[in-house]
């Protein structure tokens, strides 16, 4: 009897220790002060565009994206979702699938889906479809990004008029002094195949920003999912949104991984309006 009671007490102690903090992530504001999910939601409601910078293989991050979409949809009937993971030339496929033209099997076979689509992005796409929300493929077709990485932004003018429909308007402004582009350019300077990789990144950022602005609804919010590098440090998509639409209200969210989620590392401060710190051993989807 005493042994059973001791085991019962020990079990309670272990459970209390393990689940004292049931939320396995922490949210911080850009200055490192603590925040919560409601803070993100409140700030999102006062902005036009929410740039959710993800780590592509982090399962918890994708779940949080879905939760933010669900919460915003409760209050905003004009909510639009969009993602880097779908390209502008795939919009017809998204629109036809959402309209019920064909089943998911056809859509998934013909779209250029990322390898983790079924686990990470399909739940968000299906949520948008069920709720009757628009979902926009914002990214430049990868063939034009590859073309730019070899030839530079200036050569895009040689593309056909049909091709240019899938890009941000030319010529595309490019600030090579922005730290994100400067760092990428330095890494690729000795490779002829990706000599202009920073300019290719700028093409993606510009096209995503242009796609967002084209598809915003009056009085509604646009929730956009992209790799964190495309919006960290208020550069990338954020920079082009402000260029194309001065006065636009934007918030940025960035996901990071850390061995200690209780404190935001100093070098991660000011990378976004909100930084979500997730344990580095969180399940990866690839």
Secondary structure, 3 states (H helix, E strand, C coil): CHHHHHHHHHHHHHHHHHCCCCCCEEEEECCCCEECHHHHHHHHHCCCEEEEEECCCEHHHHHHHHHHHHHHHHHCCCCEEEEEEEEHHHHHHHHHHHCCCCCHHHHHHHCCCCCCHHHHHHHHHHHHHHHCCEEEEEECCHHHHHHHHHHCHHHHHHCCHHHHCCCCCCCCCCCCCCHHHHHHHHHHCCCCCCCCHHHHHHHHHHHHHHHHHHHCCCCCCEEEEEEHHHCHHHCCHHHHHHHHCCCCCEEEEEEEEECCCCCCCHHHCCCCCEEEEEECCCCECC
